[in-house]
Amino acid sequence: MTHTPPADVPGAAVRVDQDGPLLHVRLNPSPGGTALDGATVDALVVVLEELHERPDIRVLVLSSLGEDFCPGADREEYRAALATDSTGAALRRIGDKAHRLCQALENTHAVTIARLHGRVIGAGLALAAYCDLRAGADTCQFRMPEVGLGLPPAWGGAMGRLIAEAGSARIRELMLTCDRFDALAARRMGLLHRVAPLDRLDHVIGTWTKPLLRRSPEALVLTKRMLAGYARAERTADAGLLDSHLLASHLAASRSGDAATG
């Protein structure tokens, strides 16, 4: 494998390695900082936006160097944003960045593959759902905990994507109950395409990347565009652009209520 230096991304929040037309993008959480924070979102957006000028990159594998793929968004970052700006404007900017990231994943010309292990929670599941293909270790644990935390499930505008991928009945149940579910359940509902033991996960990813890299680049891009177009047609009432406003207004109102009763 040939390696390129890491992309110029804020805070080295991700590691980027290139192997010909294959790009490995690895979340690189700091010790004790495993949540999906603003620096990581910014870094991923930079990588994906740079791909507009990199038609040679045909496949992107998204994984994590942490003990989990991603245990969710950084709620401390939300609290800090509200503490500095009680109007919720700073929080909306955080939410808008998440939406921008998810749209960049969906719209990039490269075929995106999520390599999942450990916990895949909340925003981590939303991030994975926007990848074209998803493979997970058989020990993966999934959860959508937002309602249990008193929050709307509004990260990245992912509700529409999750419903399109797994069906409204299953996503409704999991969002309302906040139940944990395992890799086999995720596979049955379509949130995972493949499940394998952790030590075989890279092999499974390879069974996708090798044939994809032999395909016609033009055919891959056109097929991905067509699939994205049909998926969006099923989400004609997608309110994802409003999600950052919904989250900000909910948290700002909750904070104001706490202050009034304190």
Beta strands, then each sheet from edge to edge (+ up, - down):
strand 1: 14-19
strand 2: 22-27
strand 3: 59-64
strand 4: 111-116
strand 5: 119-121
strand 6: 133-137
strand 7: 141-143
strand 8: 181-182
strand 9: 194-196
sheet 1: 1+ 2- 3- 4- 6- 9-
sheet 2: 5+ 7+ 8-
end
